[in-house]
């Protein structure tokens, strides 16, 4: 989305673009957490995730 980085001449639009990108990043993070939980919940008995990060 290179067009969102060209808003230096428009302060309001720059703020909106920045906040919009932050909102989208937060939504994506929440979706990934939910997807991760669903994958862990449907894992067959005896299996485990490899290279898992500490929480």
PyMOL Python script that loads the backbone (N, CA, C, O; Angstrom):
from pymol import cmd

cmd.read_pdbstr("""\
ATOM      1  N   UNK A   1       0.826  -1.178   0.000  1.00  0.00           N
ATOM      2  CA  UNK A   1       0.000   0.000   0.000  1.00  0.00           C
ATOM      3  C   UNK A   1       0.877   1.250   0.000  1.00  0.00           C
ATOM      4  O   UNK A   1       0.833   2.032   0.950  1.00  0.00           O
ATOM      5  N   UNK A   2       1.660   1.447  -1.034  1.00  0.00           N
ATOM      6  CA  UNK A   2       2.556   2.601  -1.074  1.00  0.00           C
ATOM      7  C   UNK A   2       1.821   3.938  -1.092  1.00  0.00           C
ATOM      8  O   UNK A   2       2.369   4.956  -0.666  1.00  0.00           O
ATOM      9  N   UNK A   3       0.586   3.938  -1.582  1.00  0.00           N
ATOM     10  CA  UNK A   3      -0.152   5.208  -1.613  1.00  0.00           C
ATOM     11  C   UNK A   3      -0.426   5.750  -0.212  1.00  0.00           C
ATOM     12  O   UNK A   3      -0.624   6.955  -0.053  1.00  0.00           O
ATOM     13  N   UNK A   4      -0.441   4.886   0.810  1.00  0.00           N
ATOM     14  CA  UNK A   4      -0.670   5.348   2.176  1.00  0.00           C
ATOM     15  C   UNK A   4       0.558   6.023   2.777  1.00  0.00           C
ATOM     16  O   UNK A   4       0.452   6.698   3.801  1.00  0.00           O
ATOM     17  N   UNK A   5       1.709   5.852   2.160  1.00  0.00           N
ATOM     18  CA  UNK A   5       2.925   6.474   2.689  1.00  0.00           C
ATOM     19  C   UNK A   5       3.163   7.838   2.077  1.00  0.00           C
ATOM     20  O   UNK A   5       4.106   8.523   2.473  1.00  0.00           O
ATOM     21  N   UNK A   6       2.354   8.254   1.137  1.00  0.00           N
ATOM     22  CA  UNK A   6       2.535   9.542   0.467  1.00  0.00           C
ATOM     23  C   UNK A   6       1.544  10.583   0.968  1.00  0.00           C
ATOM     24  O   UNK A   6       0.925  11.273   0.158  1.00  0.00           O
ATOM     25  N   UNK A   7       1.380  10.714   2.253  1.00  0.00           N
ATOM     26  CA  UNK A   7       0.385  11.646   2.808  1.00  0.00           C
ATOM     27  C   UNK A   7       1.032  12.759   3.612  1.00  0.00           C
ATOM     28  O   UNK A   7       0.366  13.383   4.439  1.00  0.00           O
ATOM     29  N   UNK A   8       2.345  13.031   3.386  1.00  0.00           N
ATOM     30  CA  UNK A   8       3.045  14.031   4.192  1.00  0.00           C
ATOM     31  C   UNK A   8       2.427  15.421   4.076  1.00  0.00           C
ATOM     32  O   UNK A   8       2.471  16.198   5.030  1.00  0.00           O
ATOM     33  N   UNK A   9       1.848  15.742   2.911  1.00  0.00           N
ATOM     34  CA  UNK A   9       1.270  17.073   2.690  1.00  0.00           C
ATOM     35  C   UNK A   9      -0.133  17.208   3.264  1.00  0.00           C
ATOM     36  O   UNK A   9      -0.715  18.292   3.231  1.00  0.00           O
ATOM     37  N   UNK A  10      -0.674  16.129   3.785  1.00  0.00           N
ATOM     38  CA  UNK A  10      -2.036  16.138   4.295  1.00  0.00           C
ATOM     39  C   UNK A  10      -2.041  15.581   5.712  1.00  0.00           C
ATOM     40  O   UNK A  10      -2.176  14.371   5.892  1.00  0.00           O
ATOM     41  N   UNK A  11      -1.898  16.436   6.722  1.00  0.00           N
ATOM     42  CA  UNK A  11      -1.768  15.944   8.105  1.00  0.00           C
ATOM     43  C   UNK A  11      -2.935  15.066   8.558  1.00  0.00           C
ATOM     44  O   UNK A  11      -2.713  14.029   9.183  1.00  0.00           O
ATOM     45  N   UNK A  12      -4.165  15.459   8.257  1.00  0.00           N
ATOM     46  CA  UNK A  12      -5.321  14.673   8.687  1.00  0.00           C
ATOM     47  C   UNK A  12      -5.292  13.290   8.043  1.00  0.00           C
ATOM     48  O   UNK A  12      -5.487  12.276   8.712  1.00  0.00           O
ATOM     49  N   UNK A  13      -5.046  13.265   6.737  1.00  0.00           N
ATOM     50  CA  UNK A  13      -5.001  11.996   6.023  1.00  0.00           C
ATOM     51  C   UNK A  13      -3.867  11.113   6.536  1.00  0.00           C
ATOM     52  O   UNK A  13      -3.998   9.890   6.589  1.00  0.00           O
ATOM     53  N   UNK A  14      -2.760  11.738   6.909  1.00  0.00           N
ATOM     54  CA  UNK A  14      -1.632  10.990   7.451  1.00  0.00           C
ATOM     55  C   UNK A  14      -2.009  10.316   8.766  1.00  0.00           C
ATOM     56  O   UNK A  14      -1.655   9.161   9.001  1.00  0.00           O
ATOM     57  N   UNK A  15      -2.724  11.035   9.618  1.00  0.00           N
ATOM     58  CA  UNK A  15      -3.172  10.477  10.901  1.00  0.00           C
ATOM     59  C   UNK A  15      -4.154   9.333  10.665  1.00  0.00           C
ATOM     60  O   UNK A  15      -4.068   8.287  11.308  1.00  0.00           O
ATOM     61  N   UNK A  16      -5.084   9.540   9.740  1.00  0.00           N
ATOM     62  CA  UNK A  16      -6.070   8.499   9.434  1.00  0.00           C
ATOM     63  C   UNK A  16      -5.372   7.251   8.889  1.00  0.00           C
ATOM     64  O   UNK A  16      -5.702   6.133   9.285  1.00  0.00           O
ATOM     65  N   UNK A  17      -4.412   7.441   7.985  1.00  0.00           N
ATOM     66  CA  UNK A  17      -3.702   6.303   7.405  1.00  0.00           C
ATOM     67  C   UNK A  17      -2.919   5.564   8.482  1.00  0.00           C
ATOM     68  O   UNK A  17      -2.922   4.333   8.514  1.00  0.00           O
ATOM     69  N   UNK A  18      -2.256   6.290   9.354  1.00  0.00           N
ATOM     70  CA  UNK A  18      -1.472   5.667  10.413  1.00  0.00           C
ATOM     71  C   UNK A  18      -2.365   4.892  11.377  1.00  0.00           C
ATOM     72  O   UNK A  18      -2.059   3.755  11.736  1.00  0.00           O
ATOM     73  N   UNK A  19      -3.458   5.503  11.790  1.00  0.00           N
ATOM     74  CA  UNK A  19      -4.382   4.824  12.701  1.00  0.00           C
ATOM     75  C   UNK A  19      -5.043   3.626  12.030  1.00  0.00           C
ATOM     76  O   UNK A  19      -5.283   2.602  12.669  1.00  0.00           O
ATOM     77  N   UNK A  20      -5.335   3.759  10.746  1.00  0.00           N
ATOM     78  CA  UNK A  20      -5.939   2.643  10.020  1.00  0.00           C
ATOM     79  C   UNK A  20      -4.994   1.452   9.943  1.00  0.00           C
ATOM     80  O   UNK A  20      -5.409   0.306  10.121  1.00  0.00           O
ATOM     81  N   UNK A  21      -3.714   1.732   9.674  1.00  0.00           N
ATOM     82  CA  UNK A  21      -2.736   0.643   9.618  1.00  0.00           C
ATOM     83  C   UNK A  21      -2.570  -0.001  10.988  1.00  0.00           C
ATOM     84  O   UNK A  21      -2.420  -1.219  11.082  1.00  0.00           O
ATOM     85  N   UNK A  22      -2.596   0.793  12.044  1.00  0.00           N
ATOM     86  CA  UNK A  22      -2.495   0.240  13.399  1.00  0.00           C
ATOM     87  C   UNK A  22      -3.701  -0.632  13.723  1.00  0.00           C
ATOM     88  O   UNK A  22      -3.558  -1.704  14.311  1.00  0.00           O
ATOM     89  N   UNK A  23      -4.877  -0.175  13.343  1.00  0.00           N
ATOM     90  CA  UNK A  23      -6.101  -0.947  13.577  1.00  0.00           C
ATOM     91  C   UNK A  23      -6.053  -2.276  12.823  1.00  0.00           C
ATOM     92  O   UNK A  23      -6.386  -3.322  13.379  1.00  0.00           O
ATOM     93  N   UNK A  24      -5.640  -2.230  11.565  1.00  0.00           N
ATOM     94  CA  UNK A  24      -5.548  -3.460  10.777  1.00  0.00           C
ATOM     95  C   UNK A  24      -4.517  -4.427  11.363  1.00  0.00           C
ATOM     96  O   UNK A  24      -4.746  -5.636  11.389  1.00  0.00           O
ATOM     97  N   UNK A  25      -3.394  -3.904  11.829  1.00  0.00           N
ATOM     98  CA  UNK A  25      -2.372  -4.756  12.434  1.00  0.00           C
ATOM     99  C   UNK A  25      -2.906  -5.422  13.703  1.00  0.00           C
ATOM    100  O   UNK A  25      -2.644  -6.601  13.944  1.00  0.00           O
ATOM    101  N   UNK A  26      -3.651  -4.671  14.510  1.00  0.00           N
ATOM    102  CA  UNK A  26      -4.245  -5.236  15.721  1.00  0.00           C
ATOM    103  C   UNK A  26      -5.268  -6.314  15.410  1.00  0.00           C
ATOM    104  O   UNK A  26      -5.321  -7.343  16.083  1.00  0.00           O
ATOM    105  N   UNK A  27      -6.080  -6.072  14.386  1.00  0.00           N
ATOM    106  CA  UNK A  27      -7.084  -7.060  13.995  1.00  0.00           C
ATOM    107  C   UNK A  27      -6.415  -8.328  13.471  1.00  0.00           C
ATOM    108  O   UNK A  27      -6.850  -9.438  13.778  1.00  0.00           O
ATOM    109  N   UNK A  28      -5.353  -8.159  12.679  1.00  0.00           N
ATOM    110  CA  UNK A  28      -4.650  -9.321  12.154  1.00  0.00           C
ATOM    111  C   UNK A  28      -4.011 -10.123  13.290  1.00  0.00           C
ATOM    112  O   UNK A  28      -4.047 -11.353  13.282  1.00  0.00           O
ATOM    113  N   UNK A  29      -3.430  -9.426  14.261  1.00  0.00           N
ATOM    114  CA  UNK A  29      -2.819 -10.114  15.396  1.00  0.00           C
ATOM    115  C   UNK A  29      -3.869 -10.910  16.173  1.00  0.00           C
ATOM    116  O   UNK A  29      -3.623 -12.052  16.560  1.00  0.00           O
ATOM    117  N   UNK A  30      -5.034 -10.309  16.400  1.00  0.00           N
ATOM    118  CA  UNK A  30      -6.100 -11.005  17.121  1.00  0.00           C
ATOM    119  C   UNK A  30      -6.577 -12.232  16.342  1.00  0.00           C
ATOM    120  O   UNK A  30      -6.837 -13.279  16.934  1.00  0.00           O
ATOM    121  N   UNK A  31      -6.691 -12.107  15.027  1.00  0.00           N
ATOM    122  CA  UNK A  31      -7.104 -13.255  14.206  1.00  0.00           C
ATOM    123  C   UNK A  31      -6.068 -14.371  14.265  1.00  0.00           C
ATOM    124  O   UNK A  31      -6.426 -15.547  14.342  1.00  0.00           O
ATOM    125  N   UNK A  32      -4.787 -14.011  14.228  1.00  0.00           N
ATOM    126  CA  UNK A  32      -3.737 -15.027  14.286  1.00  0.00           C
ATOM    127  C   UNK A  32      -3.716 -15.735  15.635  1.00  0.00           C
ATOM    128  O   UNK A  32      -3.471 -16.940  15.695  1.00  0.00           O
ATOM    129  N   UNK A  33      -3.969 -15.008  16.710  1.00  0.00           N
ATOM    130  CA  UNK A  33      -4.031 -15.635  18.033  1.00  0.00           C
ATOM    131  C   UNK A  33      -5.189 -16.627  18.079  1.00  0.00           C
ATOM    132  O   UNK A  33      -5.040 -17.741  18.581  1.00  0.00           O
ATOM    133  N   UNK A  34      -6.333 -16.224  17.557  1.00  0.00           N
ATOM    134  CA  UNK A  34      -7.487 -17.125  17.525  1.00  0.00           C
ATOM    135  C   UNK A  34      -7.234 -18.352  16.667  1.00  0.00           C
ATOM    136  O   UNK A  34      -7.625 -19.461  17.030  1.00  0.00           O
ATOM    137  N   UNK A  35      -6.580 -18.154  15.529  1.00  0.00           N
ATOM    138  CA  UNK A  35      -6.265 -19.276  14.643  1.00  0.00           C
ATOM    139  C   UNK A  35      -5.282 -20.227  15.319  1.00  0.00           C
ATOM    140  O   UNK A  35      -5.427 -21.446  15.229  1.00  0.00           O
ATOM    141  N   UNK A  36      -4.284 -19.665  15.995  1.00  0.00           N
ATOM    142  CA  UNK A  36      -3.305 -20.473  16.721  1.00  0.00           C
ATOM    143  C   UNK A  36      -3.997 -21.313  17.797  1.00  0.00           C
ATOM    144  O   UNK A  36      -3.696 -22.496  17.954  1.00  0.00           O
ATOM    145  N   UNK A  37      -4.915 -20.704  18.529  1.00  0.00           N
ATOM    146  CA  UNK A  37      -5.645 -21.433  19.572  1.00  0.00           C
ATOM    147  C   UNK A  37      -6.486 -22.554  18.968  1.00  0.00           C
ATOM    148  O   UNK A  37      -6.573 -23.644  19.534  1.00  0.00           O
ATOM    149  N   UNK A  38      -7.104 -22.287  17.822  1.00  0.00           N
ATOM    150  CA  UNK A  38      -7.929 -23.339  17.201  1.00  0.00           C
ATOM    151  C   UNK A  38      -7.061 -24.494  16.702  1.00  0.00           C
ATOM    152  O   UNK A  38      -7.462 -25.654  16.783  1.00  0.00           O
ATOM    153  N   UNK A  39      -5.871 -24.175  16.185  1.00  0.00           N
ATOM    154  CA  UNK A  39      -4.970 -25.242  15.753  1.00  0.00           C
ATOM    155  C   UNK A  39      -4.505 -26.087  16.939  1.00  0.00           C
ATOM    156  O   UNK A  39      -4.475 -27.315  16.864  1.00  0.00           O
ATOM    157  N   UNK A  40      -4.142 -25.413  18.039  1.00  0.00           N
ATOM    158  CA  UNK A  40      -3.710 -26.157  19.218  1.00  0.00           C
ATOM    159  C   UNK A  40      -4.853 -26.982  19.794  1.00  0.00           C
ATOM    160  O   UNK A  40      -4.627 -28.083  20.298  1.00  0.00           O
ATOM    161  N   UNK A  41      -6.062 -26.471  19.728  1.00  0.00           N
ATOM    162  CA  UNK A  41      -7.217 -27.191  20.265  1.00  0.00           C
ATOM    163  C   UNK A  41      -7.616 -28.413  19.453  1.00  0.00           C
ATOM    164  O   UNK A  41      -8.240 -29.335  19.978  1.00  0.00           O
ATOM    165  N   UNK A  42      -7.253 -28.422  18.164  1.00  0.00           N
ATOM    166  CA  UNK A  42      -7.651 -29.553  17.319  1.00  0.00           C
ATOM    167  C   UNK A  42      -6.491 -30.508  17.038  1.00  0.00           C
ATOM    168  O   UNK A  42      -6.587 -31.371  16.166  1.00  0.00           O
ATOM    169  N   UNK A  43      -5.411 -30.349  17.773  1.00  0.00           N
ATOM    170  CA  UNK A  43      -4.242 -31.215  17.581  1.00  0.00           C
ATOM    171  C   UNK A  43      -4.548 -32.614  18.124  1.00  0.00           C
ATOM    172  O   UNK A  43      -5.098 -32.752  19.217  1.00  0.00           O
ATOM    173  N   UNK A  44      -4.192 -33.643  17.363  1.00  0.00           N
ATOM    174  CA  UNK A  44      -4.435 -35.014  17.835  1.00  0.00           C
ATOM    175  C   UNK A  44      -3.701 -35.295  19.154  1.00  0.00           C
ATOM    176  O   UNK A  44      -2.645 -34.719  19.420  1.00  0.00           O
ATOM    177  N   UNK A  45      -4.260 -36.164  19.954  1.00  0.00           N
ATOM    178  CA  UNK A  45      -3.674 -36.515  21.249  1.00  0.00           C
ATOM    179  C   UNK A  45      -2.253 -37.051  21.058  1.00  0.00           C
ATOM    180  O   UNK A  45      -1.998 -37.860  20.166  1.00  0.00           O
ATOM    181  N   UNK A  46      -1.347 -36.593  21.896  1.00  0.00           N
ATOM    182  CA  UNK A  46       0.033 -37.041  21.825  1.00  0.00           C
ATOM    183  C   UNK A  46       0.921 -36.186  20.936  1.00  0.00           C
ATOM    184  O   UNK A  46       2.145 -36.315  20.979  1.00  0.00           O
ATOM    185  N   UNK A  47       0.329 -35.322  20.139  1.00  0.00           N
ATOM    186  CA  UNK A  47       1.117 -34.452  19.279  1.00  0.00           C
ATOM    187  C   UNK A  47       1.477 -33.185  20.044  1.00  0.00           C
ATOM    188  O   UNK A  47       0.813 -32.837  21.021  1.00  0.00           O
ATOM    189  N   UNK A  48       2.525 -32.496  19.604  1.00  0.00           N
ATOM    190  CA  UNK A  48       2.880 -31.206  20.194  1.00  0.00           C
ATOM    191  C   UNK A  48       3.450 -30.300  19.114  1.00  0.00           C
ATOM    192  O   UNK A  48       3.914 -30.764  18.073  1.00  0.00           O
ATOM    193  N   UNK A  49       3.408 -29.020  19.377  1.00  0.00           N
ATOM    194  CA  UNK A  49       3.946 -28.042  18.424  1.00  0.00           C
ATOM    195  C   UNK A  49       5.458 -27.992  18.547  1.00  0.00           C
ATOM    196  O   UNK A  49       5.998 -28.001  19.653  1.00  0.00           O
ATOM    197  N   UNK A  50       6.137 -27.940  17.412  1.00  0.00           N
ATOM    198  CA  UNK A  50       7.586 -27.812  17.391  1.00  0.00           C
ATOM    199  C   UNK A  50       7.976 -26.338  17.399  1.00  0.00           C
ATOM    200  O   UNK A  50       7.232 -25.504  16.883  1.00  0.00           O
ATOM    201  N   UNK A  51       9.092 -26.015  17.957  1.00  0.00           N
ATOM    202  CA  UNK A  51       9.634 -24.651  17.954  1.00  0.00           C
ATOM    203  C   UNK A  51       8.632 -23.632  18.478  1.00  0.00           C
ATOM    204  O   UNK A  51       8.514 -22.534  17.936  1.00  0.00           O
ATOM    205  N   UNK A  52       7.926 -23.989  19.510  1.00  0.00           N
ATOM    206  CA  UNK A  52       6.924 -23.067  20.035  1.00  0.00           C
ATOM    207  C   UNK A  52       7.591 -22.051  20.965  1.00  0.00           C
ATOM    208  O   UNK A  52       8.502 -22.381  21.725  1.00  0.00           O
ATOM    209  N   UNK A  53       7.117 -20.826  20.884  1.00  0.00           N
ATOM    210  CA  UNK A  53       7.664 -19.762  21.715  1.00  0.00           C
ATOM    211  C   UNK A  53       7.044 -19.820  23.106  1.00  0.00           C
ATOM    212  O   UNK A  53       5.897 -20.235  23.270  1.00  0.00           O
ATOM    213  N   UNK A  54       7.805 -19.404  24.089  1.00  0.00           N
ATOM    214  CA  UNK A  54       7.263 -19.325  25.444  1.00  0.00           C
ATOM    215  C   UNK A  54       6.235 -18.212  25.512  1.00  0.00           C
ATOM    216  O   UNK A  54       6.401 -17.159  24.896  1.00  0.00           O
ATOM    217  N   UNK A  55       5.181 -18.452  26.259  1.00  0.00           N
ATOM    218  CA  UNK A  55       4.113 -17.433  26.368  1.00  0.00           C
ATOM    219  C   UNK A  55       4.154 -16.815  27.737  1.00  0.00           C
ATOM    220  O   UNK A  55       3.347 -15.938  28.043  1.00  0.00           O
TER     221      UNK A  55
END
""", "prot")
cmd.dss("prot")
cmd.show_as("cartoon", "prot")
cmd.util.cbc("prot")
cmd.orient("prot")
